[in-house]
Amino acid sequence: MKRTLSFLFCGLLLCGCTTTKQTPSMEVPDEVQEPGYLTQSLFTDKTATVSEENIQRILSSQYKLPATARVALVKLEAPSSRSYYWNDEDYQKTQQAYVDQLNEELRKNSRVQQVATIPDLLLPQPATFTGIREAAVRMQADLVLVYSISNDIYSKYKLFSKTDIKAFATTQVLLMDVRTGLVPFTTVVTREFQSKKAENELDILETRRRIQREAGLLTIREIGQRLSTFLASKP
């Protein structure tokens, strides 16, 4: 009986030792062991448009602007940019004034060789970065300047004098490199312009349109200065 109990006891010990040896240790990923040294995404998003490998390559690479550049312009329509009181002629004149001002600002930089507007016929609807880039390739542009202008009117009515009308305009801009698809420059500028109805203006609506246009032009001039500084600072 004692011998039987001794055999059972030894067997239990052996089983216990065997079980301990077979239990695997929990492996902790390096990312958890050393926080701050994460080198790649832990998410597996199959719908991502840029692969994980290319994300790592892009973020670890340096970017260099072309020595000389042909710039294409693309305007994205802001929801509030075309108000109900704008007729087609006024709207087109205002948009052309914006394009002319952008042309003038860009041509001040010696790096810019040519400025052209990408026509709507070349752009997909709705516009996408891929579609804009492909349209720029067809026009042999090196850089694409994408901008969007939104504005609004604020009026302060006076009983016995002309009404003060103030317009706020906000312009968003990004510069995309056509070869790489990178966006090395972005900025947002908000400016205001205040005025009264001029003697030669037929009605208050004409005054409002003029003040809105002037506010938009102020933002473009500021953007031109910032863009010129950026282009001049790059080798």
VMD Tcl script that draws the C-alpha trace (Angstrom):
set ca {
  {0.00 0.00 0.00}
  {2.78 2.38 0.89}
  {4.53 1.53 -2.39}
  {1.33 2.30 -4.32}
  {0.98 5.69 -2.64}
  {4.61 6.47 -3.36}
  {4.12 5.74 -7.07}
  {1.00 7.96 -7.19}
  {2.78 10.82 -5.45}
  {5.74 10.62 -7.82}
  {3.38 10.52 -10.77}
  {1.62 13.67 -9.65}
  {4.92 15.44 -9.26}
  {5.97 14.43 -12.75}
  {2.65 15.57 -14.19}
  {2.95 18.87 -12.42}
  {6.46 19.41 -13.74}
  {5.41 18.47 -17.24}
  {2.44 20.84 -17.19}
  {4.64 23.69 -16.02}
  {7.11 23.13 -18.82}
  {4.39 23.01 -21.52}
  {2.70 26.31 -20.52}
  {3.87 28.89 -23.08}
  {4.94 32.31 -21.89}
  {2.86 35.25 -23.18}
  {4.80 37.11 -25.84}
  {4.45 40.90 -25.60}
  {4.92 42.86 -28.83}
  {7.85 45.24 -28.97}
  {5.42 48.14 -29.41}
  {3.89 47.39 -26.00}
  {7.19 46.71 -24.30}
  {8.77 49.96 -25.40}
  {6.15 52.71 -25.82}
  {7.36 55.55 -28.00}
  {9.12 53.27 -30.49}
  {6.09 52.39 -32.58}
  {7.31 52.01 -36.16}
  {4.20 50.94 -38.04}
  {0.44 50.95 -37.86}
  {-1.33 48.39 -35.68}
  {-4.51 48.78 -37.73}
  {-5.28 46.66 -40.77}
  {-7.51 48.92 -42.85}
  {-8.01 47.16 -46.16}
  {-9.61 50.26 -47.71}
  {-6.56 52.50 -47.20}
  {-5.45 54.21 -50.42}
  {-1.80 54.27 -49.34}
  {-0.12 51.03 -48.34}
  {1.61 50.73 -44.98}
  {4.95 50.29 -46.70}
  {4.51 53.46 -48.73}
  {3.40 55.43 -45.68}
  {6.65 54.53 -43.97}
  {8.66 55.47 -47.07}
  {6.88 58.81 -47.50}
  {7.29 59.87 -43.89}
  {10.97 58.98 -43.84}
  {11.76 60.70 -47.16}
  {12.72 64.28 -47.87}
  {10.91 66.48 -50.38}
  {12.41 68.90 -52.88}
  {10.51 71.44 -54.96}
  {11.22 71.59 -58.70}
  {13.70 74.32 -59.63}
  {11.17 75.79 -62.08}
  {7.47 75.09 -62.03}
  {4.41 75.26 -64.23}
  {1.45 75.87 -61.91}
  {-2.14 74.83 -62.57}
  {-5.06 76.44 -60.72}
  {-8.12 74.57 -59.49}
  {-11.01 76.26 -57.70}
  {-13.23 74.11 -55.52}
  {-16.70 75.53 -55.05}
  {-17.51 76.56 -51.49}
  {-21.15 76.01 -50.43}
  {-21.71 79.72 -49.68}
  {-19.70 81.15 -52.57}
  {-22.66 81.62 -54.89}
  {-25.48 83.47 -53.21}
  {-28.98 83.76 -54.54}
  {-28.56 87.42 -55.52}
  {-25.54 86.81 -57.76}
  {-26.37 86.63 -61.44}
  {-24.12 84.72 -63.81}
  {-22.33 87.79 -65.15}
  {-21.41 89.10 -61.68}
  {-20.36 85.66 -60.54}
  {-18.11 85.04 -63.55}
  {-16.50 88.48 -63.24}
  {-15.73 87.85 -59.59}
  {-14.21 84.43 -60.27}
  {-12.09 85.92 -63.05}
  {-10.90 88.65 -60.69}
  {-9.75 85.95 -58.25}
  {-7.90 84.05 -60.98}
  {-6.24 87.22 -62.25}
  {-5.08 88.10 -58.75}
  {-3.68 84.59 -58.21}
  {-1.85 84.82 -61.53}
  {-0.35 88.14 -60.55}
  {0.78 86.87 -57.14}
  {2.30 83.65 -58.49}
  {4.20 85.35 -61.33}
  {6.04 87.51 -58.81}
  {8.14 84.44 -57.95}
  {10.99 83.62 -60.31}
  {10.43 79.91 -59.75}
  {7.06 80.02 -61.48}
  {7.35 79.78 -65.26}
  {3.71 79.47 -66.23}
  {0.25 79.69 -64.65}
  {-2.84 78.11 -66.20}
  {-6.33 77.22 -64.99}
  {-7.52 73.62 -65.26}
  {-10.94 73.75 -66.98}
  {-13.91 72.03 -65.37}
  {-14.12 69.68 -68.36}
  {-10.92 67.95 -67.22}
  {-12.03 67.50 -63.61}
  {-14.18 64.64 -62.29}
  {-17.34 65.50 -60.41}
  {-17.03 65.50 -57.51}
  {-13.38 66.50 -57.66}
  {-10.82 64.18 -56.07}
  {-7.09 64.50 -55.46}
  {-6.47 61.69 -57.93}
  {-8.63 63.36 -60.56}
  {-6.98 66.74 -60.03}
  {-3.53 65.20 -60.30}
  {-4.39 63.38 -63.54}
  {-5.82 66.56 -65.04}
  {-2.62 68.42 -64.12}
  {-0.57 65.71 -65.80}
  {-2.51 66.22 -69.03}
  {-1.59 69.92 -68.86}
  {2.05 69.09 -68.01}
  {1.87 71.07 -64.78}
  {4.47 70.56 -62.06}
  {2.38 71.99 -59.21}
  {-1.35 72.39 -58.61}
  {-2.73 75.22 -56.49}
  {-6.16 74.21 -55.18}
  {-8.20 76.97 -53.54}
  {-11.65 77.54 -52.13}
  {-13.18 80.90 -51.20}
  {-16.17 81.40 -48.93}
  {-17.59 84.72 -47.75}
  {-20.44 86.36 -45.94}
  {-21.93 89.83 -45.43}
  {-22.60 91.70 -42.20}
  {-24.52 94.97 -42.34}
  {-24.99 97.65 -39.71}
  {-27.98 99.76 -40.63}
  {-28.14 103.45 -39.75}
  {-31.34 105.46 -39.83}
  {-30.07 108.76 -41.25}
  {-26.83 107.76 -42.97}
  {-25.48 105.23 -45.40}
  {-25.33 101.66 -44.22}
  {-21.95 100.22 -43.27}
  {-21.45 96.88 -44.98}
  {-18.71 94.49 -43.93}
  {-17.70 91.31 -45.71}
  {-15.63 88.45 -44.35}
  {-13.84 86.11 -46.75}
  {-11.97 82.92 -45.96}
  {-9.71 81.28 -48.51}
  {-8.21 77.81 -48.11}
  {-5.24 76.86 -50.27}
  {-3.10 73.79 -50.79}
  {-0.17 73.26 -53.14}
  {0.18 69.74 -54.54}
  {3.27 68.36 -56.24}
  {2.09 66.52 -59.35}
  {5.01 64.08 -59.53}
  {4.84 62.88 -55.94}
  {1.27 63.68 -54.94}
  {2.59 65.35 -51.79}
  {1.16 68.58 -50.37}
  {4.12 70.65 -49.12}
  {2.16 73.87 -48.48}
  {-1.26 74.71 -47.04}
  {-2.72 77.84 -45.51}
  {-6.04 79.42 -44.54}
  {-6.55 83.20 -44.60}
  {-9.53 85.21 -43.37}
  {-9.86 88.91 -44.09}
  {-12.60 91.54 -43.88}
  {-13.50 94.57 -45.94}
  {-15.90 97.33 -44.97}
  {-17.44 100.03 -47.14}
  {-20.57 102.00 -47.97}
  {-22.68 102.24 -51.10}
  {-20.91 104.23 -53.81}
  {-22.69 106.93 -55.79}
  {-22.34 105.03 -59.09}
  {-23.81 101.79 -57.73}
  {-27.40 101.13 -58.71}
  {-28.53 99.31 -55.56}
  {-27.33 97.80 -52.31}
  {-26.90 94.38 -53.93}
  {-24.23 95.76 -56.24}
  {-22.48 97.21 -53.20}
  {-22.59 93.90 -51.38}
  {-21.09 92.07 -54.34}
  {-18.26 94.60 -54.61}
  {-17.43 94.38 -50.91}
  {-17.48 90.58 -50.97}
  {-15.15 90.60 -53.97}
  {-12.74 92.99 -52.25}
  {-12.63 90.81 -49.14}
  {-11.81 87.78 -51.29}
  {-9.05 89.66 -53.10}
  {-7.49 90.63 -49.77}
  {-7.19 86.97 -48.82}
  {-5.60 86.11 -52.16}
  {-3.00 88.87 -51.81}
  {-2.08 87.56 -48.37}
  {-1.88 84.01 -49.68}
  {0.34 85.19 -52.52}
  {2.78 86.67 -50.03}
  {2.86 83.50 -47.94}
  {3.28 81.31 -50.99}
  {6.10 83.46 -52.35}
  {7.88 83.22 -49.00}
  {7.50 79.44 -49.06}
  {8.76 79.07 -52.63}
  {11.71 81.36 -51.99}
  {12.72 79.49 -48.84}
  {13.09 76.13 -50.59}
  {16.38 75.25 -52.41}
}
mol new
graphics top color blue
foreach p $ca { graphics top sphere $p radius 0.5 }
foreach p [lrange $ca 0 end-1] q [lrange $ca 1 end] { graphics top cylinder $p $q radius 0.2 }
display resetview
